Amino acid sequence: MKDAAAVGDCQAGAVLEAGDAARARELLGFMVMNGQRPETHWAKISETREWLVGMLAPDGWGGLTFVADHVDIFAFRLVAVPAAWRDSKATDAAAALRHCVANFEKWVKEGPKWWRRPGPMAPDRSYARTECVMPDGGPTVVFEWARTGKSQAVARVTLSEDADIVVQAYCPWSFGRLAHVNYYGQTRDRRGVRGLAYVPGMRDGMRWMLAADTTADACTESGNPQWYGLWRGKKKLYLVGQQGQTQEEIAAASAAWDGAKIDGLLSAARATYEAARPEGVGALADATTAINDQLQFSEVYTPERKRPYISVSRSWAQTNNSAPDFLWDSFLNAVLVAQEDAPRAYAMLSDILSWQNEAGMLAQYGAWWPQHGIYAHPVAWGHTQYPIGSLAVAKVLMRHPNREAMADFYPRLLKAHRWWFADRGDGQPWRDGNKNGLLELGANYPEEIDDIYRQQVASFESHDDSPQWQKHVRYNPQTQTLEIDTVERNCLYALDAWVLAWMAQQLGYAEDARALTAEHAEMAQRINTLLWVDGEGCYFNRAWQPLPNGKIHYPHQGPDIFLSLLGKVAGTRQAESLRKIFHDPTKFAGEFLIPTIARDDPAFRDQHYWRGKVWAPINWLVYQGFRIYGWEREAALLAESGRKMFLKPWRERGECFENFLSTTGEGSSDPHYTWGALLAQVGVEELIDVSPWHGLRLGTQFSAEDAAVKRYRAAGMMIDVAVGPKLFSATIDGKVLAEADGPVELRHVRLADGKVRGEVHVQTDRRVVIAGQTLAVSGGAAKVFEMTWPAPMRGAGGMR
C-alpha cells in the first residue's frame, strides 16, 4: 500500500492476451508447480468465475478469507496483544515476534470470549464491523472492512490504546497431507505478505497479497506455510487484501489505497448502509440490527460443500471443515436473515431441502462431523427434526414474494410431510411405531449401533435432554421409535398439513389442498382424543403402555402444550384451559418467559439446557400460536419478556445467547448462537408480520411502551410502523396508510385494483384514519375496510 497512480480493481496491472506465451513466462516463470506450461496454466486460472471475500473462516474472528473458485484459499487474522501477554525478556522486535508466534494459536482459541459486538454488517459486504475487548487489561479492538472489488477488500484496525498487533497469514482449514498448500513471504517493502496457493495435481493457483500502511517491525521469513508480522505500539493499522493472477497486478491494485482513502470509503459505506437498513426505535431500538448482524456474522465457508453458509454459531464450526446446518436451526435462520437478505434466505432454504433422502426424510443435519458421542454420522440420514419447514418457507415467501420458489419448495416439503406415516418397507410406518395415528420420536440407524445411543439420538429429534422423555422412555428397536406419542411432534405435524394446504391453494393445487385440509382435521381430532386429559385440562405425552402409577399419560408439562394453538388443534374449551395454565405462576407465568418445563416440575430447578431454560425458537413458535388464536395480551407479554431478555446482553456486550435462565433472565450456553435473535424477531413481529393466517399484519392492540420499526420490507413493500400507548401510524412505500391515537392492529392488509383492503382490530373504541378516511372501530370487534389507494399496486400476502 503506497501512494501510486493505480486503480483499485482486481483487473488492474498486467493482463495477458490469449496466446501471449512470452508474457506468461515473464509473469509466472518457465514451469508452474503443477507441471503445466505457464500459458496453459494462465488460461485455466483466468477463467475464475467465483470470488468469495469475508469473515469466512470459523476461527477467523478478526480477519478475512479470500476464496477463488473454491480452490485457491488465503486468509489472515490478527491479535492486539495486551501488555500482560508480552515477553518481558524480549529485547527487540524479532524476539517479541518469536514470543507471539509461539503463543498465537493458544491466544486465538480464546477468541470467542473476546468478541463483543458483531456489526453493522451489510449483506453485500460493502461495510462490516466487529468489536472485541482483549482480556487482561488489553485494548478494545474495532475491525472494519469493506469489499472493494470482486477479489479485494480494505480494512482498518482501531485500538482504544497503543498496543502491539500481530498478523497471521494462514490457511483456515485442515485439508489433509498436501491436499492444499499455501506459501507465504513478506513483500519487498516489508509492509505485508504475499503468497501463492498450490493444489497438488490441480493447479498452481492464485497469488495473494496483504499490504499494510506501515512497515512491520518484524516478520517471519519467506517460504513458510504461515507468515507472521508484528507492528509495535500501534493504535491504528490499515490493510488491503487481494487475490489475483500475478503479484504485479495485485501490487498495482493495492497501491491505489492509503489510510485517508480507506477512512473515507468506510465512513461513506457505513452511512449509506445504515440509512437504508431496517431500524428499531424506542423499545425496539437495536432489535432489527441485532437480527441481521448476528446472522451475517455467523456466515462461514465450508470447503467440502464449496459454499458459504450461515452456521448456527462460529464456535460450532471451528473443529471441522463444515458449518453445522441443523434442520430446524437452518429453517429458522432463513426466517431471520430474510429481514435484509432475501438471496441468502432462499439459498439456505434450497440447501437444507436438498438434504432429503429417497424416502422423503429431511436429515437432521448434512455434512457435519459431530464431536460428541462415540458414533460420527457425517450426514444424519437416521433422524430428522421438527416439521416446521413449511412454516419457515411460508414466512420467507410472504416477506419476499416469489411464486417460482414456492413451486420449487412445495413438492419437497410435501414429500417430507408424507414421510412420517409412510411404510418404510416392512409394513411399519417410519414414525408411528404403535400405529395409532400419532407420531413418536425415532432414530432409524443400523442395529450395529447400540440402542442406548439410538435412544439418545431419537431425543435429538426434539428437545435433547428434556425430562419429558430423556433416558426414562424406552427405545423400541423393532419400530425404531421411542415408546411415547408426543404433543410437540403431532401438533407440529398438524401445522405442517395446514400450511401445506395453504401453499397448495396459492399454487392452484386444489386436490392437494382438500386432502391436506382433511388430514389436518383428522390429526387434530386424534390429538384431542388421545393426548388431551379432561381431568387435568391439558395435553400430555402418551405412553404406549400404562405407567407404574396406572396412568397412560406422562405427568410433565412443557410449552409444547401451546403448540396445539400453532397447529390449530385446540378447541374453545381446550384453549381457555391452556390460557389459565399460561397465567399460572406455578406453571409458566413469570418475568422470564417461557420455561421449557413447568416451574413446578422437579427438573425446573436444574436450569440445564432443555430442563427449564428459555429457548428462543420455542418462544417464536408459541408466539405464532398465540397470534392464531387471538391471544393478543399473551402475545404481547411473551414478546416483551423475550425482547428485554435478549436486548440486555446484546446492548451491553453484543451477545446473542443460545438460551436464557428462566429464573434470572441471564443468557447461557453459546453467547453467539444465531437463533437467540428469534427473541428480537418476536418483538419485531409484534409490529410487522406476515403469515398464512393473518396475511400482512401491522401494529398491535397492546403497547405499554413507544416502539417503531422503520424501513422494513414485507410482502414486497417498504413499511414503517409505530405503536405506543397513545399512538399508531403505518406507512407503505412512503405513503401514510393509517393513523390513530392509540394501539391498533391491521390484518390481511392487501393492495390491489386501486384499493387497500384489510381488517382493523382494537381493544377499546377508537377512531382510526385509513387512507385519509376516518373509521369508528368498536373494541373487541373486527372492522373490515376497503379504501382507494393512490400508490402503485402491489400484492400482499400472496405470491406474484
Summary of the structure (lengths in Angstrom):
residues: 800
radius of gyration: 28.4
end to end distance: 48.9
largest distance: 89.7
contacts: 2893
relative contact order: 0.08
helix: 32%
strand: 27%
